[in-house]
Amino acid sequence: MEFSSKLLDNHTALITGASSGIGKATAIALAQVGSSLALVSRNTEKLKATLEACKKVIPKESKAKILTFQLNMEDQEEMKKVVEEIDKEFNGIDILINSAGNGLMGDFMKNTLSEINEAITVNLVSQIALTHLVLPKIVESKKEKRAVIFLSSVAGRHAFPFVSVYASTKHGISGFAEALFGNIQDTGVKVCAVNPGFVRTPMVVP
Ligand SMILES: NC(=O)c1ccc[n+]([C@@H]2O[C@H](COP(=O)([O-])OP(=O)(O)OC[C@H]3O[C@@H](n4cnc5c(N)ncnc54)[C@H](OP(=O)(O)O)[C@@H]3O)[C@@H](O)[C@H]2O)c1
């Protein structure tokens, strides 16, 4: 399917997990249709690589701005500062794509409590917290195309053995997205949880 290179002109998307996999691919796809981008993750070198890949595909006439922001999703104080910085730099946020994710797998009895807490924080708590910070700005923006998108998983619909914690976080985020959709219908902001099956990224093929 081909989209106009002006589809997201004058729109700004905040993408978490932009340093790798689905988040990186999404950033490149949105750069192709003229979106300004706030690329967020912990690894600044990998974020720079995403930035360079995006620059290569920006339409010639586009005035899109693309910047990187370092953030550990586990740090809510830092998250507040980064969101304010992004809002100031781009003069608003229109689209939030929650792609940061922790792929904790294996025998539940062998997962440590620290691993479990990290997975729940990154896949669920931090995404709800980030949405809480960003959503008022999206509602305020009044742009034509506004959305909050979550990378859930097929494990957010069906529970498979050896992904018990991961499946619980993805069921949680799918439920959150569905409820939020009803909550904010009258604002015109779309909410969507995507439930991919296996996608060949560093999460599943290190
Ligand atoms: N690949 C699949 O088969 C598949 C299937 C269904 C759903 N999904 C979901 O799709 C999303 C993207 O996964 P992917 O396959 O693209 O994986 P990936 O290539 O491993 O990317 C994961 C991203 O999450 C970021 N991240 C992880 N922990 C973080 C933290 N504490 N703070 C900030 N950023 C953090 C990583 O960035 P840094 O390391 O730079 O921080 C990286 O950019 C995830 O939510 C995943 O659960 C994937």
The ligand as an ORCA input file, in Angstrom:
! r2SCAN-3c Opt
* xyz 0 1
  N       9.239     -9.275     17.894
  C       8.104     -9.942     18.113
  O       7.943    -11.113     17.708
  C       6.967     -9.259     18.843
  C       5.713     -9.882     18.804
  C       4.643     -9.272     19.458
  C       4.821     -8.084     20.129
  N       6.055     -7.499     20.172
  C       6.191     -6.248     20.933
  O       6.630     -5.223     20.056
  C       7.370     -4.245     20.804
  C       8.693     -4.008     20.119
  O       9.455     -5.208     20.192
  P      10.615     -5.556     19.171
  O      10.353     -6.913     18.679
  O      10.784     -4.434     18.240
  O      11.855     -5.668     20.199
  P      13.303     -5.034     20.219
  O      13.862     -4.938     18.852
  O      14.041     -5.785     21.269
  O      13.011     -3.543     20.736
  C      12.653     -3.311     22.071
  C      12.772     -1.810     22.312
  O      12.372     -1.539     23.647
  C      13.300     -0.633     24.217
  N      13.366     -0.823     25.661
  C      13.456     -1.996     26.347
  N      13.560     -1.747     27.664
  C      13.508     -0.383     27.821
  C      13.585      0.492     28.935
  N      13.739      0.035     30.184
  N      13.527      1.821     28.721
  C      13.405      2.318     27.460
  N      13.317      1.547     26.357
  C      13.386      0.209     26.542
  C      14.642     -0.965     23.548
  O      15.474      0.182     23.520
  P      16.826      0.432     24.340
  O      17.473     -0.888     24.597
  O      17.594      1.368     23.468
  O      16.339      1.104     25.586
  C      14.191     -1.299     22.124
  O      14.151     -0.125     21.339
  C       7.500     -4.814     22.216
  O       6.535     -4.220     23.051
  C       7.217     -6.297     22.044
  O       6.722     -6.879     23.220
  C       7.132     -8.054     19.543
*
